């Protein structure tokens, strides 16, 4: 477990846990539509509301699932967790979000209004974590040429300090700090899906198998850099589909966006029961509407070249949130669903 900025100071931390606060209502249920998965082995119920509030307070598109996965990695949701220098045994970082004292002095907040900024009080530490991550996410979005999505860059900055992100122009590689920051980001991103609840908004439950979005070969890969994209890098993968090729929903879900998307042209964004989002862009036609529920394999539109496109193709993204800037590599996600790509 690592604390904010600790690795930037050249310190390797080990957490001495004082119990695992895994209590949480005895079941797996959602507090609200598409929020957090609550219960044993997921998010403790007592902290879920704090995490959701901290995420919603950020206007940069910070998913609650990212904050939850981060707290799981930092402390296993243990507000009494203490990190120690393995060489001296001296305490270095504290609390559910593992702040070191100098970082807490700058970033700590009195979240519950009791007049005290207590690093071991989740009502203070979780809002502080959310505020710090939001600041890092906004900073990350100003560096589209860096290696990593904005969420990944923010996590790396939280763990190792933004100086390390600047130094490597992205998420530090495995050679940095014996893989600790690299693995920290990787593990958290892999746990976002686990801790994000299904959509229980009252819409009919969707069904259907998982499907590739289009019958076409792959083109431009994820995170290829270049001036062709406003972000400075490619936020998804391209499928080399000719104009008019049917585009399918990759799995069951609810349509959150269907229509014009600026540089993306005609686009569709679907929220899936695992809390992740898929995006389909540059469509020549859209055949569903926002609010619709879809099944895997359902035709949602036709490929095209609308928006910022140099020729017909399908631009496809997997995101942790509905908006630009929360992209993750889509190929591992598709493969996890049993799709050969």
Secondary structure, 3 states (H helix, E strand, C coil): CCCCCCHHHCCCEEEECCCCCCCCCCCCEECCCCCEEECCCCECHHHHHHHHHHHHCCCCCCCHHHHHHHHHHHHCCCCCCEEEECCCCCEEEECCCCEEHHHHHHHCCCCCCCCCCCCCCHHHHHHHHHHHHHHHHHHHCCCCCCECCHHHHHHHHHHHCHHHHHHHCECCCCCHHHHHHHHHHHHHHHHHHHHECCCCCCCCCCCCCCCCCCCCCECCCCCCECCCCCCCECCCEEECCCCCCEEECCCCEEEEEEEECHHHCEEEEEEECCCCEEEEEEECEECCCCCCEECCCCEEEECECCCCCCCCEEEEEEECCCCCCCEECHHHHHHHCCCCC
